Structures are given as structure tokens and as C-alpha cells.
């Protein structure tokens, strides 16, 4: 309850509990050496007064901000927008807030996000780099809490959460093969080994699945795309058909590409899934509402967010960065009408 017309303060709690203000502060900060009876009196006083701790002030006294930075490549990519929402929900469970920055797949913007941590702007950084490479590892040195996402910078000095891109691609390709597809195209793929990327890992998973089934690999079935957008997915289909390539299965390396694929096939009056099955990757929320609804690989977005935020909080509590380790997150296929379960 309020005291008079104002909110209850730390001093009000101390007075009602019959203890000092310092003792109440120790209670709120989980001071370990306190008698149970004293703790109980303070707890009852807090309940009776309806006292709410000023978390911001407590964080400042501890040298904390209560904020976590999230630096991701592109909020126009629905997957990253939904990942940011999952991060915000996960952080809220710990009483933390997320500050989101889109780096636009720009290496310098990613480095700037890292450098901002040296100014103690937030308590930790969750970084998903696409422009930085192994030569930038030194930029990540430091004692602030850090978690990396994605395929880049495998030897970075911090926990690194990795999607099972190759496994997910194998699952998608296996599904299409099991459904009877024998001419499977990959939209958005690449076999360029120059830089580790999700498109390379997913393409490798596709190739491995073909090999496991004794199927011939045809490089013309790998259709590269500049950006992973619906427009690029549609363009890839037009180019395939213009060149006489007639797949009976298409694995699009993200859901936006898959949506463009489906839209273009419908425009050309090619039936999905009767003539061509389509599978995407990311399982974004909109995948349920395409026509037909999109079969997609779920990469464990919720688990990624929970693991990343929990790691940051644990590092904050420990007062030191966690050691380098790789954390793999599983994935699974979600079947819908664009390629029904077989």
C-alpha cells in the first residue's frame, strides 16, 4: 500500500520491520548472513506496504544497467525480427530489457556494436555477425558478457550458439526425397567455401542428403540469390523455367525465398504441392498463412533466445565472461500443405 499519498520507500519498510535501512538493502541484495526471523519481518513489511524495489537504482549501485544489447543483421528479415521478440520475452523474465540494433549486414557496424560495450552502455552483448570474419576476433576480446550467434568467427572468446544448418537442410531434403522428388532445386544456395555462412552450411546439408540416397548432384539445381527475399525467390523460379529446369521439389533456404517461390509457381499455374513440393527454413509465423501453407524447418528460435539471455545473465552474476564453447541448437521439420507429411 502507499504511505499516505506517496509510494512506500525503503525507509518505510525499515521502520515497519524494526530494522535499519541498511538491513533492508542487504535483504533486497540477497545478503547471505541474515537471521531467518529478520528476513521474515522484512518480507512481511514489504508485503504489507506493497513496496516495489527501485530496480534501476539497485542496478546502478551494482554497476549494472538492467539492459542487454542485441545486435542482429537485418530487421527486414522476419526471422531476425521474431528472434528479437523472443529475446525481449526471455530477458523480461530476468527483469532485463533488450536494446536492439540492426547492423545491416555491415562489418563496421558490427565492430561498432562491440566497441560500444567498452563504454559500459549495457550489461552484455548478444551479437549475430555476418560481416566480421576470423581476422576480427581480437575485436571481441574483453571481460564484458558476450554471446555470439550464427556461423561466423568460430574461435571467438565467448559462448557461441549455432543453428544446426546442415542438419536442418538434410532433414528438408530427406523429406522431399521420401516424398518421391527426384529433381530437387535449392533456392538461395551456394558452394562458395570462401566465407562460412548459413547458405553454405544449408547447401552442404542438401548435397550430403543426395549423396546418402545415392542421387546424382547437379550444380544447375543450386540457384544463388543476392538477398534472401521473396522477390529473389520468385526470380529464381522464373530463371529456372526459362532455362528448361523443371524441379519436382524446391528447398528454399529461408521462408521469404520460399514464399516468393510459391507465388511465382502459382502465377505460372504450376500446382503446389501436386507438381512441385516446396520447403522453407526458419518457420516464421507467416509460414502458417501462405497459400498453400508452408512446410519449413524450425531452427529452435525460442531455445536460442533463452540460451543466449540466460548465458548473459549468468555472466553478469559471475562478474566475468564465460569461456569459449559451442552450443548447438536442434531443429525439426514442420509439415504443412506445401509439402505434406509422407
Secondary structure, DSSP 8 states (H G I E B T S, - for coil): --BTTB---HHHHHHHHTS-HHHHHHHHTT-SS--HHHHHHHHHHHHHHT----HHHHHHHTT--SEEEEEES-TTSHHHHHHHHHHHHHHHTTT-EEEEEE-TT-HHHHHHHHHHHTTTSSSEEEEE-SS--GGGGGGG-SSSEEEEESSS-TT-SSEEEEE-HHHHHHHHHHHHHHTT--SEEEET-----SS--HHHHHHHHHHHHHHHTT----GGGEE--SS-SHHHHHHHHHHHHHTT---SEEEESSHHHHHHHHHHHHHTT--TTTT-EEEEES--GGGGGSSS--EEEE--HHHHHHHHHHHHHHHHHHTS----EEEEE--EEE--GGG---
